Amino acid sequence: MRVFKNYSPVRIARYVVLFFKGSFEIQGHGQFMFDGGKVVIGSEEKVNACRLKICREINNAIYIMTCHLRSQSF
């Protein structure tokens, strides 16, 4: 588990794509889980607007980073 001192969606997205499954923490915002290369919110977690916004921003950065992989035709 990595601890990020500053919230930077692109930096965290790189970490999530690289390791694909695990967890990370953002200082002041708490611990987050990711699975399948996306940040997920567990059902047992208390969901608030701030955490949801963070998950959306990181997942959007992941989508932008990996869009070239989806556009390739095999």
Order of alpha helices (4+ residues) and beta strands (2+ residues): beta-alpha-beta-beta-beta-alpha-alpha
